[in-house]
Amino acid sequence: IIDVNFEDVSVDVDEYTLRSSYVLQRHTDRWLYSHDIIQNICWPGQLNSSASSSKLAEQECTECSGCSDGLKTVWQTWKGTPDPYAVPLRGSCRIAGGRPQGTRQGERHARRWGDLLWWQYIGSDFVDARCPTGQVALHADAAHKNELALQHIFQALCERTPTLKEYPKNSTLTPSGAPRKGSPWYAKPAQCGGERLDNMTREATEAKSSSHWWRHEVQDAARQAAKALRRPPPPQD
């Protein structure tokens, strides 16, 4: 993505027919999560999103198309709560539904990614220009940062904005409660369970805990963070 090019774009459309393609994107740039464990206190020297602390952070959170007049996407709007790291000052970045908002840079990243997808699929004649109804499906976690990324990727790919008529909220966003038929419930974490998942989770946890990365790099970073916050180091698990 940094190079604005895929590793291989030399697919001969005369030899292949695209049956389906799945593009998974978590989300692009966002503001910080609130963290009770550090009492929402910044690192020494870290800037927050108040105008007097960081003009750039303020602009990132107020000058994007999805945050210039409240937090919004095609599918939802949020009032949001102010940046907890800026207290007692007024922070410009917001937390929406317990999760941080997307940013101006996040929109730029999403558009760049969408441009790459355009060349890979539309520019290569695998998908019709402007994505006629039924050719492109959209699914996202119901959060500002995720929806904003999805919206701008689609805008760059299809050169138009998604509409609620074509992509209804209930069939595009993850449900807030239990899995619901017709919704992308599978995009929401912790939807599966059972003995097989338990065994796989245990195996993954054991591999992580015994890795050099976890035993040395992560623990060193945790000790440094604890020292900076004048708190005891957290347990290694």
ChimeraX attribute file (.defattr): number of C-alpha atoms within 10 A of each C-alpha:
attribute: neighborCount
match mode: 1-to-1
recipient: residues
	/A:1	11
	/A:2	8
	/A:3	6
	/A:4	10
	/A:5	15
	/A:6	13
	/A:7	8
	/A:8	7
	/A:9	11
	/A:10	9
	/A:11	12
	/A:12	11
	/A:13	12
	/A:14	8
	/A:15	6
	/A:16	9
	/A:17	10
	/A:18	10
	/A:19	6
	/A:20	7
	/A:21	8
	/A:22	7
	/A:23	6
	/A:24	8
	/A:25	13
	/A:26	11
	/A:27	21
	/A:28	21
	/A:29	19
	/A:30	22
	/A:31	21
	/A:32	18
	/A:33	16
	/A:34	17
	/A:35	11
	/A:36	8
	/A:37	8
	/A:38	13
	/A:39	11
	/A:40	16
	/A:41	17
	/A:42	14
	/A:43	12
	/A:44	8
	/A:45	7
	/A:46	10
	/A:47	16
	/A:48	27
	/A:49	27
	/A:50	22
	/A:51	16
	/A:52	13
	/A:53	16
	/A:54	16
	/A:55	14
	/A:56	14
	/A:57	20
	/A:58	19
	/A:59	18
	/A:60	24
	/A:61	26
	/A:62	20
	/A:63	14
	/A:64	19
	/A:65	17
	/A:66	26
	/A:67	23
	/A:68	14
	/A:69	11
	/A:70	14
	/A:71	25
	/A:72	20
	/A:73	21
	/A:74	16
	/A:75	19
	/A:76	13
	/A:77	15
	/A:78	17
	/A:79	13
	/A:80	17
	/A:81	16
	/A:82	19
	/A:83	24
	/A:84	23
	/A:85	24
	/A:86	21
	/A:87	14
	/A:88	8
	/A:89	16
	/A:90	16
	/A:91	23
	/A:92	21
	/A:93	31
	/A:94	27
	/A:95	22
	/A:96	19
	/A:97	14
	/A:98	12
	/A:99	18
	/A:100	22
	/A:101	29
	/A:102	32
	/A:103	29
	/A:104	23
	/A:105	17
	/A:106	24
	/A:107	26
	/A:108	17
	/A:109	20
	/A:110	25
	/A:111	21
	/A:112	20
	/A:113	23
	/A:114	23
	/A:115	23
	/A:116	20
	/A:117	21
	/A:118	23
	/A:119	16
	/A:120	20
	/A:121	19
	/A:122	18
	/A:123	15
	/A:124	16
	/A:125	16
	/A:126	19
	/A:127	17
	/A:128	13
	/A:129	14
	/A:130	18
	/A:131	16
	/A:132	11
	/A:133	9
	/A:134	7
	/A:135	10
	/A:136	16
	/A:137	13
	/A:138	17
	/A:139	20
	/A:140	26
	/A:141	22
	/A:142	19
	/A:143	22
	/A:144	29
	/A:145	28
	/A:146	23
	/A:147	26
	/A:148	29
	/A:149	30
	/A:150	25
	/A:151	25
	/A:152	27
	/A:153	26
	/A:154	25
	/A:155	18
	/A:156	20
	/A:157	27
	/A:158	22
	/A:159	16
	/A:160	13
	/A:161	15
	/A:162	18
	/A:163	12
	/A:164	12
	/A:165	7
	/A:166	13
	/A:167	18
	/A:168	15
	/A:169	19
	/A:170	15
	/A:171	18
	/A:172	22
	/A:173	24
	/A:174	22
	/A:175	21
	/A:176	11
	/A:177	7
	/A:178	9
	/A:179	14
	/A:180	14
	/A:181	10
	/A:182	10
	/A:183	17
	/A:184	19
	/A:185	22
	/A:186	15
	/A:187	16
	/A:188	16
	/A:189	8
	/A:190	7
	/A:191	10
	/A:192	8
	/A:193	8
	/A:194	7
	/A:195	8
	/A:196	9
	/A:197	11
	/A:198	11
	/A:199	11
	/A:200	11
	/A:201	12
	/A:202	12
	/A:203	11
	/A:204	11
	/A:205	13
	/A:206	11
	/A:207	12
	/A:208	14
	/A:209	13
	/A:210	10
	/A:211	12
	/A:212	11
	/A:213	12
	/A:214	15
	/A:215	14
	/A:216	11
	/A:217	11
	/A:218	13
	/A:219	17
	/A:220	14
	/A:221	11
	/A:222	17
	/A:223	15
	/A:224	13
	/A:225	17
	/A:226	15
	/A:227	12
	/A:228	11
	/A:229	16
	/A:230	9
	/A:231	12
	/A:232	11
	/A:233	15
	/A:234	11
	/A:235	7
	/A:236	10
	/A:237	9
